[in-house]
Each structure stands twice: as structure tokens, then as C-alpha cells.
Amino acid sequence: MKLIYKAYNLGMALSENQITVLSVENPKAYSSILCDIWNQTQGGEGGFILSKEGEIRNIAKEVDCIFNPFALDSNGKRVINRLYQELQEQANTSLMNESISLNGSIVAYLDELSRQVPYALEYDLDFDIVGLMKLYNVKMECFGECLLEKIVEYLRVMSHVCGMKNYVFVGLKQCLTVDELKQLYEFVFCEKINLIIIEYIHSAPISGEKGWILDRDLCIIDL
């Protein structure tokens, strides 16, 4: 897989067991790059191209961009929607008989409840597993406490539930220690996750990283 930024003729290969680090020293370029990657991961326009084996891929569907790792939510809308979809599929297949029985019990309960009041009532008879999940606030159980644990938990959930394998983090190397970064890299290598880190200053390289610098003169230095 390859990530290309047309404006500066920048091409970065996203390879297995490799962390991609882009250091952008030119403030205008830094702002432009961050604006474009954010817009494109949200479904908008920008100058990035993501390709795999010559095929252009949809960045909004295949890349997640994180500006603030402290605000990561393992129960975000994308995760919950996909989780409920998966639960609904299970309810309609492997637990179909149990779903039918549960719906019958709920309808019988509503019938009995409606007889307790002097009003004519009506209600849906179809079983809605998604409505049930929302009613009971079904969500992912989270255990992360420190920043590293929260990041790992988020990546694990997004990878397993949503199938997301490409992540752009802004300034991550300024938030974690070298030891924490090494632990994170080991995790993403095991999960076959592509991690792209964008930073405004070049930091000391760590084993497993492949770096590029876009300097103040907009020259590309391949490290």
C-alpha cells in the first residue's frame, strides 16, 4: 500500500512491520497536509492518494486520523454501528430461535401490561435487536487507564470490529516515551496495522520506523 501527497510529490510506502514517520518542518506545508488528511478521512477533498497494487482506495473508508489521542473513544459512532450490525446478524442466524422466543415473551408482557390500563394501546410486533441494544446501552467494555493503554485498546477495537488497518496520528511521538512507543509498535506489528505519524519536528528515530522529512525549503529527505 502507498500513500501519496501530490502537492509535494511525496510518496510513502506503507509496509508491514514498519512505522511511517513524516516530519514536516515547513509550517504552511504542515498545515496543508494536516488539513487535507483530516478532510479526506471525513469524506471530503484533499491532495492525498491511497493506493494498493495500483488501485486507488477510499481514504475515508480505510484511514482513521487522530489529532488528539487523549480523546480517543472506543465506543464511537462507527464502532457502535458496526457492533450492533454484527449483533443483529448473530440474532438473525445463530440465535434466531432465541430471538423469536424473546420477542414472543416481550409481546406477551406488553399484552398483559396493556390490560392493566383503561386505554387502547398499540405497539410493534417485530423484534428489533438494535433497539434492544440501545435500550440496554450495549457497548465495548474499556479497561485502558494510561494513554498507551487507551491507544492500544482503541486500535484493537477499530481493527477487529470495523476492520480499520490504517491510522494517522499527529504528534504521537511527543506524547509517549520511547519505551511506550516500542510497546505500541510491537502491538501494531502483531495486528498488521499501518501506523503513520506526522510531526512538526524531526525526532530521534526508533527501531522499526521509516522516516521522511519535508524541510523548510520543501525538499524531501528520505531517511
C-alpha positions in Angstrom: 0.0 0.0 0.0 1.2 3.5 -0.8 0.2 7.0 0.5 1.0 9.9 -1.9 0.7 13.6 -1.4 0.6 15.2 -4.8 1.4 18.8 -3.8 5.0 18.0 -2.8 5.5 14.8 -4.9 5.7 12.8 -1.6 5.2 9.1 -1.8 5.4 6.8 1.3 5.2 3.1 1.2 3.1 1.6 3.9 4.8 -1.7 4.6 4.2 -4.5 7.1 6.2 -4.2 10.3 7.2 -0.6 9.5 6.1 2.6 11.2 5.8 5.5 8.8 7.0 8.9 10.2 6.6 12.1 8.3 8.4 15.2 9.8 7.1 18.4 8.2 9.3 21.4 9.0 7.6 24.0 6.8 4.6 25.5 8.7 2.5 26.1 5.6 3.1 22.6 4.3 2.3 21.2 7.8 -1.0 23.0 7.9 -1.9 22.0 4.4 -1.0 18.3 4.9 -3.0 18.1 8.2 -6.0 19.9 6.7 -6.1 17.5 3.7 -5.7 14.3 5.6 -8.4 15.3 8.0 -10.8 16.4 5.3 -10.3 13.2 3.3 -10.7 10.9 6.3 -14.0 12.7 6.9 -15.1 12.1 3.3 -14.0 15.5 1.9 -11.5 16.5 -0.8 -7.7 16.7 -0.4 -4.4 16.0 -2.0 -3.7 12.5 -0.7 -3.9 9.4 -2.8 -4.1 5.9 -1.1 -3.3 3.0 -3.5 -2.9 -0.7 -3.3 -1.5 -2.7 -6.2 -2.2 0.2 -8.5 -5.8 0.5 -7.3 -7.0 3.8 -5.8 -8.6 3.2 -2.4 -11.2 5.3 -0.5 -9.3 7.1 2.3 -12.5 7.9 4.3 -13.2 4.1 4.5 -9.6 2.9 5.0 -7.8 5.5 7.1 -8.5 6.9 10.6 -6.9 10.3 11.5 -6.3 11.0 15.2 -5.3 14.6 16.2 -5.9 14.2 19.9 -5.1 10.7 21.3 -6.3 11.7 24.7 -9.9 12.0 23.4 -10.0 8.5 21.8 -13.3 6.8 22.2 -13.5 3.0 21.8 -17.3 3.4 21.7 -17.5 5.9 19.0 -20.4 6.0 16.4 -18.5 3.9 13.9 -17.7 1.2 16.4 -21.2 1.1 17.9 -22.9 1.0 14.5 -20.7 -1.9 13.3 -21.1 -3.7 16.7 -24.9 -3.5 16.5 -24.9 -4.7 12.9 -22.8 -7.7 13.9 -25.1 -8.5 16.9 -28.1 -8.2 14.6 -26.6 -10.7 12.2 -26.0 -13.1 15.0 -29.5 -12.7 16.3 -30.9 -13.4 12.9 -28.8 -16.5 12.3 -27.2 -18.5 15.2 -29.7 -17.1 17.8 -32.7 -17.0 15.6 -34.8 -19.4 17.7 -33.8 -17.5 20.9 -34.7 -14.2 19.2 -38.2 -15.5 18.2 -38.8 -16.8 21.8 -37.6 -13.5 23.3 -39.9 -11.5 21.0 -42.8 -13.7 22.0 -42.2 -13.1 25.7 -41.9 -9.3 25.2 -45.1 -9.2 23.2 -46.9 -11.3 25.8 -45.6 -8.9 28.5 -46.8 -5.9 26.6 -50.2 -7.6 26.1 -50.5 -8.1 29.8 -49.3 -4.7 30.6 -51.8 -3.0 28.3 -54.6 -4.8 30.1 -53.6 -3.0 33.3 -54.7 0.4 31.9 -58.0 1.6 30.6 -56.6 2.7 27.2 -56.4 1.2 23.8 -52.7 0.6 23.1 -50.7 -0.5 20.0 -47.1 -1.5 19.6 -44.7 -3.0 17.1 -44.7 -6.8 17.0 -41.4 -7.2 15.1 -38.2 -7.9 17.1 -35.7 -5.1 16.9 -32.3 -6.2 18.2 -30.7 -2.8 17.6 -33.4 -1.1 19.6 -32.8 -3.7 22.4 -29.0 -2.9 22.3 -29.7 0.8 22.6 -32.2 0.3 25.4 -29.6 -1.6 27.4 -26.8 0.6 26.3 -24.7 -2.3 24.9 -21.1 -1.1 24.2 -17.5 -2.2 24.3 -16.1 -2.7 27.8 -13.0 -0.5 28.2 -10.1 -1.0 30.6 -7.4 1.4 29.4 -6.1 3.8 32.0 -2.9 5.4 30.8 -2.6 6.9 27.3 -0.7 3.9 25.8 -3.4 1.5 27.1 -6.2 3.7 25.6 -4.5 3.9 22.2 -3.9 0.1 22.1 -7.5 -0.5 23.2 -8.8 1.9 20.5 -6.7 0.4 17.8 -7.7 -3.2 18.8 -11.4 -2.3 18.8 -11.3 -0.4 15.5 -9.2 -3.1 13.8 -11.3 -6.1 15.0 -14.8 -4.5 14.9 -14.5 -2.1 12.0 -11.7 -3.7 10.0 -9.7 -0.4 10.0 -6.0 -1.1 9.4 -4.5 2.4 8.6 -4.1 5.1 11.2 -2.6 8.6 11.0 -1.5 10.1 14.4 -0.5 13.7 14.7 2.4 14.4 17.1 2.2 11.0 18.8 6.0 10.9 19.4 5.7 13.9 21.6 3.0 12.2 23.8 4.6 8.8 24.5 8.0 7.8 25.9 10.4 5.8 23.8 9.6 2.6 25.7 5.9 3.2 25.3 6.3 3.8 21.5 8.3 0.5 21.3 5.4 -1.3 23.0 2.9 0.3 20.7 4.9 -0.6 17.6 5.1 -4.2 18.8 1.3 -4.3 19.1 0.6 -2.8 15.7 3.1 -5.2 14.1 1.3 -8.2 15.6 -2.1 -6.8 14.5 -0.8 -5.9 11.0 -1.8 -2.3 11.4 -0.2 0.5 9.4 0.7 3.4 11.6 1.6 6.8 10.1 2.9 9.5 12.4 3.0 13.1 11.3 5.1 15.6 13.4 6.2 19.2 13.0 9.8 18.5 14.2 12.1 15.6 13.4 12.6 13.4 16.5 15.2 10.7 17.1 14.3 7.6 15.1 13.3 4.4 16.8 13.8 0.8 15.5 11.0 -0.1 13.2 10.4 3.4 11.8 10.8 4.6 8.2 11.1 8.3 8.0 10.7 11.2 5.6 11.4 14.9 6.2 9.8 17.7 4.3 12.1 20.5 5.2 11.5 24.3 5.3 12.5 24.6 1.6 10.0 21.8 0.7 12.8 19.4 -0.1 12.1 15.7 0.6 14.7 13.9 2.6 14.2 10.1 2.5 15.7 8.6 5.7 
